[in-house]
């Protein structure tokens, strides 16, 4: 009998690229993941992982096993949802594993988890903070059940066919300046107005950084990024200290105080669509539906 929990671990190694990353994604220790894969190799009698340099990759047999078990795991998800439909949904039980980007965690997801916890004490909603591309991979591979991601302007965000999108709201990002800045009295700012500014931005691999670069398409030598931080509160403090200007979303931003101003951009406007994603096979799960409905309801008060 093939251990399907061990198959899930093997899939996680394939999608995350290492045993350590797979363990972090699943909430296990690396030792536990390794033991599951070794047990699976003993059960099947074949090598499923091969070492490549310092990392690992699926063997041909491992790839065949992951591909062949994908519809089985999907069928089990549908069966679980069908069984939950016959249960008393007034008091939901079970687990909906969440993944979301940092600003939406504090601006939307945390209050939803708290509210659902009060309404359904038997419902567990473990949360992992992750960038949108990672969230999509986690949900598509079955390592998370419900994700919240954002898509900036024309920056591509591929959505695999098994995933379903639910729009939540549109967030706006403003340029944060010190009140004494020469541009602080403008109603809107265009990219050419900001061409000579020093910027603080998120890391190169993030969608937010890609959008900042896209904002300055056609403007030579801009943006001039001199500081990097993944936390928008740090961006705001750098602006307050006179070190840079920043493009900061309104979601979860809080009060800027009297010494800073927030001005939207125009041509193009800096907006991002925030959506929830889940696997199509879980569409009828009462627990997932309750979590999704709660996100939609709370999101109706957010955005532009």
Wavefront OBJ file of the C-alpha trace (Angstrom):
o trace
v 0.000 0.000 0.000
v 1.463 3.356 -1.061
v 1.483 5.939 1.743
v -0.241 8.983 0.242
v 1.058 11.277 2.989
v 4.551 10.276 1.913
v 3.596 11.015 -1.707
v 2.577 14.529 -0.628
v 6.053 14.943 0.897
v 7.665 13.709 -2.315
v 5.614 16.205 -4.337
v 6.715 18.962 -1.961
v 10.372 18.079 -2.521
v 9.738 18.261 -6.269
v 8.025 21.661 -6.134
v 10.248 23.239 -3.462
v 13.557 21.899 -4.791
v 14.959 20.481 -1.558
v 14.053 18.412 1.492
v 14.594 21.404 3.782
v 12.292 23.664 1.736
v 9.674 20.903 1.485
v 9.749 20.441 5.259
v 9.248 24.176 5.802
v 6.317 24.227 3.378
v 4.621 21.241 5.022
v 5.356 22.191 8.615
v 7.501 19.079 9.213
v 11.144 18.624 10.129
v 13.586 17.767 7.307
v 14.207 14.451 9.049
v 10.494 13.597 8.933
v 10.297 14.350 5.203
v 13.424 12.275 4.514
v 12.018 9.358 6.479
v 8.718 9.522 4.589
v 10.495 9.451 1.230
v 12.751 6.579 2.331
v 9.696 4.631 3.513
v 8.059 5.254 0.163
v 11.168 3.958 -1.599
v 11.051 0.789 0.508
v 7.350 0.306 -0.265
v 7.809 0.768 -4.005
v 11.245 -0.845 -4.313
v 12.621 1.958 -6.494
v 14.773 5.076 -6.027
v 12.551 8.171 -6.023
v 15.071 10.955 -5.317
v 18.509 11.449 -6.859
v 21.261 13.761 -5.646
v 22.265 16.584 -7.986
v 25.140 18.614 -6.575
v 24.032 19.754 -3.141
v 20.356 19.317 -3.965
v 17.997 16.557 -5.025
v 15.627 15.914 -7.907
v 12.984 13.310 -8.668
v 14.150 10.208 -10.463
v 12.180 9.018 -13.482
v 10.270 6.647 -11.194
v 9.632 9.443 -8.713
v 8.249 11.670 -11.442
v 5.967 8.869 -12.678
v 4.716 8.301 -9.126
v 3.929 11.982 -8.532
v 2.159 12.310 -11.887
v 0.161 9.091 -11.419
v -0.978 9.948 -7.887
v -2.060 13.511 -8.682
v -5.583 12.486 -9.827
v -5.871 10.129 -6.840
v -5.141 12.959 -4.406
v -7.592 15.180 -6.295
v -10.285 12.483 -6.011
v -9.645 12.252 -2.271
v -10.103 16.010 -1.966
v -13.435 15.778 -3.791
v -14.506 12.900 -1.529
v -13.560 14.889 1.565
v -15.610 17.824 0.305
v -18.592 15.544 -0.440
v -18.445 14.075 3.059
v -18.273 17.537 4.599
v -21.378 18.542 2.653
v -23.357 15.906 4.545
v -22.053 17.083 7.922
v -23.392 19.793 10.190
v -21.805 22.926 8.742
v -23.112 25.100 11.578
v -19.948 24.090 13.448
v -17.219 23.418 10.891
v -14.282 21.209 11.767
v -11.099 20.410 9.903
v -8.249 22.450 8.469
v -7.863 25.055 5.738
v -4.178 25.835 5.173
v -3.659 29.446 4.130
v -0.877 31.287 2.300
v -0.760 35.048 1.734
v 1.609 37.965 1.130
v 2.701 40.107 4.061
v 0.553 43.241 3.730
v -2.649 41.287 3.189
v -1.808 39.143 6.224
v -2.092 42.117 8.582
v -4.628 44.033 6.499
v -7.123 41.231 5.839
v -6.220 37.644 6.707
v -5.515 37.908 10.452
v -8.947 39.388 11.274
v -10.606 36.680 9.148
v -8.742 33.896 10.967
v -9.735 35.376 14.330
v -13.399 35.736 13.321
v -13.648 32.206 11.924
v -11.937 30.842 15.025
v -14.650 32.376 17.195
v -17.437 31.091 14.949
v -16.002 27.594 14.418
v -13.671 26.503 17.251
v -13.093 23.164 15.502
v -11.766 24.793 12.339
v -7.979 25.199 12.083
v -6.533 27.867 9.767
v -2.717 27.634 9.800
v -1.102 30.510 7.914
v 2.122 30.761 5.927
v 3.411 34.097 4.628
v 4.710 33.811 1.062
v 5.201 35.785 -2.126
v 2.467 35.415 -4.807
v 4.438 33.091 -7.121
v 5.246 30.827 -4.183
v 1.650 30.902 -2.953
v 0.356 29.774 -6.348
v 2.854 26.903 -6.397
v 1.901 25.887 -2.844
v -1.829 25.829 -3.609
v -1.451 24.154 -7.008
v 0.723 21.392 -5.512
v -1.662 20.731 -2.617
v 0.620 22.067 0.107
v -1.812 24.903 0.881
v -5.572 25.037 0.366
v -6.367 28.730 -0.009
v -4.026 31.514 -1.089
v -4.232 35.289 -1.399
v -2.041 36.859 -4.101
v -1.671 40.188 -5.865
v -1.111 41.140 -9.498
v 0.396 44.551 -10.318
v -0.579 46.258 -13.548
v 0.887 44.351 -16.470
v 3.273 42.176 -14.430
v 2.492 38.586 -15.375
v 1.285 36.104 -12.757
v 0.720 32.669 -14.290
v -2.297 30.800 -12.961
v -2.269 26.994 -13.474
v -5.476 25.491 -14.875
v -6.440 23.568 -11.672
v -6.716 26.855 -9.750
v -9.808 29.030 -9.425
v -9.507 32.801 -8.868
v -11.896 34.860 -6.736
v -11.426 38.664 -6.964
v -11.221 40.366 -3.575
v -10.386 44.065 -4.094
v -8.068 46.524 -5.829
v -5.313 48.108 -3.757
v -3.651 51.422 -4.584
v 0.001 52.301 -3.970
v 1.150 55.868 -3.354
v 4.518 57.576 -3.496
v 5.532 58.437 0.077
v 7.407 61.740 0.467
v 8.481 64.001 3.306
v 6.100 66.931 3.680
v 8.901 69.374 2.831
v 9.744 67.634 -0.462
v 9.390 69.862 -3.579
v 6.768 67.442 -5.002
v 4.734 67.100 -1.800
v 1.997 69.534 -2.893
v 1.121 67.619 -6.098
v -2.246 65.850 -6.499
v -0.673 63.111 -8.622
v 2.847 62.210 -9.680
v 3.996 61.053 -13.104
v 7.056 58.835 -13.614
v 9.098 61.645 -15.192
v 8.494 63.770 -12.056
v 10.309 61.110 -10.027
v 13.148 60.252 -12.402
v 15.901 61.764 -10.238
v 14.728 60.421 -6.873
v 16.538 57.896 -4.695
v 14.280 54.917 -3.942
v 13.858 52.186 -1.365
v 12.234 49.054 -2.809
v 11.587 45.394 -2.156
v 13.993 42.736 -3.447
v 14.580 42.174 -7.159
v 12.613 38.899 -7.343
v 9.358 40.401 -6.003
v 6.346 41.505 -8.018
v 6.395 44.897 -6.238
v 9.952 45.539 -7.464
v 9.023 44.482 -10.992
v 6.102 46.900 -10.973
v 8.298 49.778 -9.783
v 10.579 49.137 -12.759
v 7.572 48.870 -15.099
v 6.318 52.216 -13.780
v 9.414 53.878 -15.233
v 9.291 52.264 -18.678
v 10.605 54.866 -21.123
v 12.266 56.987 -18.414
v 16.064 56.637 -18.741
v 18.125 55.563 -15.711
v 15.103 55.309 -13.406
v 14.238 54.217 -10.832
v 17.487 54.730 -8.916
v 17.132 52.122 -6.171
v 19.639 52.642 -3.369
v 18.007 50.733 -0.483
v 16.252 47.356 -0.333
v 13.872 46.009 2.310
v 11.024 43.516 2.239
v 9.023 45.422 4.854
v 6.986 48.472 3.818
v 7.095 49.917 7.365
v 10.877 50.080 6.888
v 10.365 51.929 3.603
v 8.234 54.514 5.388
v 10.848 55.030 8.095
v 13.551 55.515 5.457
v 11.431 58.199 3.819
v 10.856 59.808 7.220
v 14.633 59.898 7.729
v 15.156 61.576 4.353
v 17.012 58.615 2.852
v 14.715 57.868 -0.080
v 11.204 57.958 -1.477
v 9.034 54.852 -1.680
v 6.016 53.368 -3.427
v 3.863 51.860 -0.666
v 0.449 50.126 -0.958
v -2.402 51.498 1.125
v -3.333 48.051 2.423
v -2.159 47.704 6.007
v -0.175 50.957 5.773
v -1.574 52.774 8.785
v -1.255 56.465 9.650
v 1.786 58.186 8.159
v 1.870 60.971 10.734
v 2.153 64.707 10.094
v 5.606 64.666 8.488
v 4.840 62.437 5.462
v 2.458 62.650 2.502
v 1.104 59.973 0.151
v 0.518 60.886 -3.505
v -0.881 58.491 -6.171
v 0.820 57.980 -9.516
v -0.764 58.643 -12.905
v 0.024 57.393 -16.418
v 0.237 54.712 -15.183
v -1.677 54.436 -11.924
v -0.066 52.085 -9.390
v -2.734 49.534 -8.548
v -2.728 45.844 -7.776
v -5.593 43.364 -7.956
v -5.851 41.114 -4.914
v -7.401 37.680 -5.526
v -7.929 34.440 -3.627
v -6.962 31.128 -5.255
v -7.920 27.543 -4.495
v -7.927 24.210 -6.308
v -11.008 23.397 -8.357
v -11.293 20.040 -6.574
v -11.984 21.826 -3.278
v -14.768 24.042 -4.574
v -17.457 22.160 -2.626
v -15.574 21.991 0.683
v -17.699 23.759 3.335
v -14.602 24.648 5.368
v -12.830 26.218 2.404
v -16.021 27.930 1.276
v -16.469 29.456 4.740
v -12.913 30.803 4.700
v -13.283 32.170 1.172
v -16.658 33.810 1.941
v -15.160 35.445 5.031
v -12.288 36.858 2.957
v -14.701 38.208 0.346
v -16.949 39.778 2.979
v -14.131 41.542 4.783
v -12.437 42.560 1.518
v -15.587 44.420 0.451
v -14.591 47.217 2.817
v -11.063 47.507 1.407
v -9.476 48.786 -1.774
v -10.279 51.668 -4.040
l 1 2 3 4 5 6 7 8 9 10 11 12 13 14 15 16 17 18 19 20 21 22 23 24 25 26 27 28 29 30 31 32 33 34 35 36 37 38 39 40 41 42 43 44 45 46 47 48 49 50 51 52 53 54 55 56 57 58 59 60 61 62 63 64 65 66 67 68 69 70 71 72 73 74 75 76 77 78 79 80 81 82 83 84 85 86 87 88 89 90 91 92 93 94 95 96 97 98 99 100 101 102 103 104 105 106 107 108 109 110 111 112 113 114 115 116 117 118 119 120 121 122 123 124 125 126 127 128 129 130 131 132 133 134 135 136 137 138 139 140 141 142 143 144 145 146 147 148 149 150 151 152 153 154 155 156 157 158 159 160 161 162 163 164 165 166 167 168 169 170 171 172 173 174 175 176 177 178 179 180 181 182 183 184 185 186 187 188 189 190 191 192 193 194 195 196 197 198 199 200 201 202 203 204 205 206 207 208 209 210 211 212 213 214 215 216 217 218 219 220 221 222 223 224 225 226 227 228 229 230 231 232 233 234 235 236 237 238 239 240 241 242 243 244 245 246 247 248 249 250 251 252 253 254 255 256 257 258 259 260 261 262 263 264 265 266 267 268 269 270 271 272 273 274 275 276 277 278 279 280 281 282 283 284 285 286 287 288 289 290 291 292 293 294 295 296 297 298 299 300 301 302 303 304
